[in-house]
């Protein structure tokens, strides 16, 4: 627990706005952290029980860098000295508290803490934002183990953001916990329980998270209850305009002609949507068929012509939908000429570059007669 305690001490020193930069600097130097961080880096390298796959993927921060703590220590000493020299008494420009939050998340796993031990650690962290991040990790851990019934005890202890200069009223963070808790009812498609917990997720405030939650529910509902039941659900609040989500699970199951038939059956509903649902479904179906070893060039050309006629205005995440569809379509053939045609249709440079890799791979295959 020595490493955990070190991370908490650093967090609490830096996150306390009442502490001046000079006070924090004196505390860090007087507590002899310079020797402690060398010791922690050494332990890190000697611990053969820790393997890379056990460490949080997206939160992984240089666990195998043998000077990680030393570099962070030096960085924050320099940062404090710079802010003091510039006359800043309390503002800590350049400090990034998530470095140590991510480290604590890793330590939850590496030291194999259970949820009660995690809670003890979290409650020692003074930062409400830091606590929120750690509570989310705790609840994700419980989600993996399907410890659903115990979750609310921990959700109720999540911090409340207090009123300040940019926050007009107290804001509980429990909604982030319920956005994890609700997955019990997404997994078993319990509609009534879903509706109850959906309100606790504060969907009007957390719109991105709410969209993902609804999409996951409709997708599972379609798989478990059948397409027609899911399509009926998309006529009701809060699932309106989620028709493509209901249909999407069938992309991996149906053949191209079967998907066309299904689209025609629901054409009236799909035509009311602003999004190019037909094109999305057909490209997805072709890609799934291609990955199964089923390729039909006439179907490919049919969809290629459909996408060509699309308006370029609609977005799909960070890209134009038209570019995304041509990218996916280009990866659904080994015909070099067709791959090149798809690449030429794409305007976004990143997607053009990515599709170029597939093009080069197929050129090599032709040269090698694969």
C-alpha positions in Angstrom: 0.0 0.0 0.0 3.1 2.3 0.1 2.7 3.3 -3.5 -1.1 3.9 -3.0 -0.4 6.1 0.0 2.2 8.1 -1.9 -0.2 8.8 -4.8 -2.9 9.9 -2.3 -0.5 12.2 -0.5 0.6 13.9 -3.7 -3.0 14.3 -4.9 -4.1 15.8 -1.7 -1.2 18.2 -1.5 -1.7 19.5 -5.0 -5.5 19.5 -5.0 -5.9 21.6 -1.8 -6.5 25.2 -3.0 -5.9 26.5 0.4 -2.2 25.4 0.3 0.1 27.8 -1.3 2.6 26.7 -3.9 5.4 27.4 -1.5 3.8 25.3 1.2 3.3 22.3 -1.2 7.0 22.6 -2.3 8.2 22.6 1.3 6.0 19.6 2.1 7.2 17.6 -0.8 10.9 18.2 0.0 10.5 17.7 3.7 8.7 14.4 3.3 11.8 13.0 1.5 9.8 12.1 -1.7 13.0 12.2 -3.8 14.2 9.0 -2.2 10.8 7.4 -2.1 10.2 7.7 -5.8 13.5 6.0 -6.6 12.5 3.2 -4.3 9.0 2.9 -6.0 10.5 2.8 -9.5 12.9 0.0 -8.3 10.1 -2.0 -6.8 8.1 -1.6 -10.0 10.8 -3.3 -12.1 11.4 -6.1 -9.6 7.8 -7.0 -9.3 7.6 -10.0 -11.6 3.9 -10.6 -10.7 2.8 -7.6 -12.7 2.3 -8.3 -16.4 1.2 -5.7 -19.0 -2.2 -7.2 -19.8 -3.2 -6.7 -16.1 -2.8 -2.9 -16.4 -5.7 -0.7 -17.6 -5.4 -0.3 -21.3 -6.5 3.3 -21.9 -5.2 4.5 -18.5 -1.8 2.8 -18.8 0.9 5.4 -18.1 4.5 4.2 -18.4 4.2 1.4 -15.8 7.4 -0.1 -17.2 9.2 3.2 -17.5 11.8 2.8 -14.7 12.0 6.5 -14.0 8.3 7.3 -14.1 8.0 8.5 -10.5 11.3 10.3 -10.6 10.3 12.2 -13.8 6.9 13.1 -12.4 8.6 14.3 -9.1 11.1 16.5 -11.0 8.3 17.8 -13.3 6.2 18.9 -10.4 9.1 20.4 -8.4 10.0 22.5 -11.5 6.3 23.4 -12.0 6.0 24.7 -8.4 9.2 26.7 -8.6 8.1 28.2 -11.9 4.7 29.2 -10.6 6.3 30.7 -7.4 8.8 32.7 -9.5 6.0 34.1 -11.6 4.1 35.3 -8.5 1.4 32.6 -8.5 0.6 31.8 -4.9 -2.0 29.1 -5.4 -2.6 28.4 -9.1 -0.7 25.3 -10.2 -0.4 25.7 -14.0 0.8 22.6 -15.7 -0.3 20.2 -12.9 -2.2 17.2 -14.3 -3.9 15.3 -11.4 -5.1 12.5 -13.6 -1.5 11.2 -13.8 -1.9 9.9 -10.2 -5.6 9.0 -10.5 -4.7 6.7 -13.4 -1.9 5.3 -11.3 -4.3 4.5 -8.5 -6.6 2.8 -11.0 -3.8 0.6 -12.1 -2.9 -0.2 -8.5 -6.5 -1.3 -7.7 -5.8 -4.1 -10.3 -2.1 -4.7 -9.6 -2.5 -5.0 -5.9 -5.8 -7.0 -6.4 -7.9 -4.9 -4.1 -11.5 -5.9 -3.6 -14.3 -3.2 -3.6 -14.2 -2.6 0.1 -10.4 -1.9 0.0 -10.9 0.3 -3.1 -13.5 2.3 -1.2 -11.1 2.8 1.7 -8.5 4.3 -0.7 -11.1 6.4 -2.6 -12.3 8.1 0.6 -8.8 9.2 1.5 -8.6 11.2 -1.7 -9.7 14.8 -1.0 -10.5 15.8 -4.6 -14.2 15.3 -5.5 -13.2 15.0 -9.2 -10.6 12.4 -8.3 -13.0 10.5 -6.2 -15.5 10.4 -9.1 -13.0 8.9 -11.5 -12.0 6.2 -8.9 -15.6 5.4 -8.0 -16.2 4.8 -11.8 -13.3 2.3 -11.8 -14.6 0.6 -8.7 -18.1 0.2 -10.3 -16.6 -1.0 -13.6 -14.7 -3.7 -11.6 -18.0 -4.7 -9.9 -19.7 -4.7 -13.3 -17.2 -7.2 -14.7 -17.9 -9.5 -11.7 -21.7 -8.9 -12.0 -21.9 -7.7 -8.4 -25.0 -5.7 -9.3 -26.9 -5.8 -6.0 -24.0 -4.3 -4.0 -23.4 -1.4 -6.4 -25.9 1.1 -4.9 -24.1 1.1 -1.6 -21.0 2.6 -3.4 -23.0 4.8 -5.7 -24.6 6.5 -2.7 -21.1 7.5 -1.5 -20.1 9.2 -4.7 -19.1 12.8 -4.2 -21.2 15.9 -4.7 -19.6 18.8 -6.6 -20.2 21.8 -4.4 -21.3 25.3 -5.5 -18.5 27.5 -6.7 -17.8 30.3 -9.1 -18.9 28.3 -12.2 -21.4 26.0 -10.6 -24.7 27.5 -9.4 -25.8 24.5 -7.3 -24.5 21.3 -5.8 -24.2 18.5 -8.4 -24.2 14.9 -7.3 -22.0 12.6 -9.4 -24.1 9.5 -8.7 -25.5 9.6 -12.2 -22.2 8.3 -13.5 -22.6 5.4 -11.1 -26.1 4.6 -12.3 -24.9 4.7 -15.9 -22.9 1.6 -15.0 -25.5 0.0 -12.7 -28.1 0.1 -15.4 -26.2 -2.5 -17.4 -27.7 -5.3 -15.4 -31.1 -4.4 -17.1 -29.5 -3.8 -20.4 -27.9 -7.2 -20.4 -31.2 -9.0 -19.4 -33.4 -6.5 -21.3 -35.7 -5.8 -18.3 -37.6 -2.9 -19.7 -39.4 -1.8 -16.5 -36.2 -1.8 -14.4 -34.4 -0.1 -17.3 -36.8 2.8 -17.3 -36.5 3.3 -13.5 -32.7 3.4 -13.6 -32.6 5.4 -16.8 -34.0 8.4 -15.0 -31.3 8.1 -12.4 -28.7 8.4 -15.2 -29.9 12.0 -15.8 -30.2 11.6 -19.6 -31.1 15.2 -20.3 -27.7 16.3 -18.8 -25.5 13.3 -20.0 -26.7 13.0 -23.6 -23.8 11.2 -25.0 -23.9 8.5 -22.3 -27.7 8.3 -22.6 -27.4 7.6 -26.3 -25.0 4.8 -25.8 -27.2 3.3 -23.0 -30.3 3.4 -25.2 -28.3 1.9 -28.2 -27.0 -1.0 -26.1 -30.5 -1.7 -24.7 -32.2 -1.7 -28.1 -29.4 -3.8 -29.6 -29.8 -6.4 -26.9 -33.5 -6.3 -27.1 -33.4 -7.0 -30.8 -31.1 -10.0 -30.2 -33.1 -11.4 -27.3 -36.7 -10.5 -28.1 -36.6 -10.3 -31.9 -36.5 -7.6 -34.4 -40.2 -6.9 -34.6 -40.4 -6.4 -30.8 -37.4 -4.0 -31.0 -38.9 -2.0 -33.9 -42.1 -1.6 -31.9 -40.0 -0.2 -29.0 -38.4 2.4 -31.3 -41.8 4.0 -31.8 -41.9 4.9 -28.1 -40.0 7.3 -25.8 -37.0 7.2 -25.1 -36.1 4.9 -28.0 -37.5 6.9 -30.9 -35.1 7.1 -33.9 -33.2 4.0 -32.9 -34.4 1.8 -35.8 -30.9 1.3 -37.1 -29.7 0.0 -33.7 -32.5 -2.6 -33.7 -31.6 -3.7 -37.2 -27.8 -3.6 -36.8 -27.4 -7.0 -35.0 -28.8 -8.7 -38.2 -25.9 -7.3 -40.3 -23.7 -10.2 -39.1 -26.5 -12.8 -39.7 -28.3 -12.0 -42.9 -27.1 -12.3 -46.5 -27.2 -9.2 -48.7 -30.5 -10.2 -50.5 -32.0 -10.9 -47.0 -31.0 -7.5 -45.7 -32.4 -5.8 -48.8 -35.7 -7.6 -48.2 -35.7 -6.5 -44.6 -35.0 -2.9 -45.5 -37.8 -2.9 -48.0 -40.2 -4.3 -45.4 -39.4 -1.4 -43.0 -38.9 1.2 -45.8 -41.7 3.5 -44.6 -40.2 3.8 -41.1 -36.6 4.1 -42.3 -37.4 6.8 -44.8 -38.6 9.0 -42.0 -35.1 9.1 -40.6 -32.6 11.8 -41.7 -29.7 9.4 -41.5 -28.7 7.1 -44.5 -29.8 4.0 -42.7 -30.1 1.8 -45.8 -26.6 2.6 -46.9 -25.2 1.9 -43.4 -26.9 -1.5 -43.2 -25.9 -2.6 -46.6 -22.2 -1.6 -46.2 -22.2 -3.4 -42.8 -23.7 -6.5 -44.4 -21.2 -6.6 -47.3 -18.3 -6.2 -44.9 -19.6 -9.0 -42.7 -20.1 -11.2 -45.8 -16.6 -10.4 -47.1 -15.1 -11.4 -43.7 -16.9 -14.7 -44.0 -15.4 -15.3 -47.4 -18.5 -14.4 -49.3 -17.9 -11.7 -51.9 -20.2 -10.7 -54.7 -19.0 -7.9 -57.0 -22.4 -7.0 -58.4 -23.7 -6.3 -54.8 -20.5 -4.3 -54.1 -21.1 -2.1 -57.2 -24.8 -1.7 -56.3 -23.9 -0.2 -52.9 -21.0 1.8 -54.4 -23.5 3.6 -56.6 -25.9 4.2 -53.7 -23.1 5.9 -51.6 -22.0 8.0 -54.6 -25.5 9.6 -54.7 -25.5 10.5 -51.0 -25.3 14.0 -49.6 -21.9 14.8 -48.1 -23.4 16.8 -45.2 -24.2 14.0 -42.7 -21.5 13.3 -40.1 -20.6 10.0 -38.5 -18.5 10.7 -35.4 -15.4 12.7 -36.4 -16.0 12.1 -40.2 -18.5 12.6 -42.9 -20.7 9.6 -43.2 -20.0 9.3 -46.9 -16.3 9.0 -46.3 -16.8 6.4 -43.5 -19.0 4.3 -45.8 -16.5 4.4 -48.7 -13.8 3.4 -46.3 -15.7 0.4 -44.9 -16.7 -0.5 -48.5 -13.1 -0.3 -49.7 -12.1 -2.8 -47.0 -14.8 -5.2 -48.2 -13.1 -6.2 -51.4 -9.7 -7.3 -52.7 -10.3 -5.9 -56.1 -7.5 -3.3 -56.4 -9.3 -1.1 -58.9 -12.4 -0.9 -56.6 -10.3 -0.2 -53.5 -8.6 2.7 -55.4 -12.0 4.0 -56.5 -13.2 4.1 -52.9 -10.1 5.9 -51.8 -10.5 8.5 -54.4 -14.1 9.2 -53.3 -12.9 9.9 -49.7 -12.1 13.5 -48.8 -10.8 13.0 -45.3 -7.0 12.6 -45.4 -6.8 10.2 -42.4 -9.3 7.8 -43.9 -7.6 8.0 -47.3 -4.3 7.2 -45.7 -5.8 4.2 -43.7 -7.4 2.8 -46.8 -4.1 3.1 -48.6 -2.7 0.5 -46.3 -5.3 -2.0 -47.4 -4.6 -1.1 -51.0 -0.8 -1.7 -50.5 -1.5 -5.0 -48.8 -3.5 -6.2 -51.8 -0.8 -5.0 -54.2 1.7 -7.1 -52.3 -0.7 -10.1 -52.5 -1.0 -9.7 -56.2 2.8 -9.6 -56.6 3.3 -12.7 -54.4 0.4 -14.4 -56.2 -1.5 -14.9 -52.8 
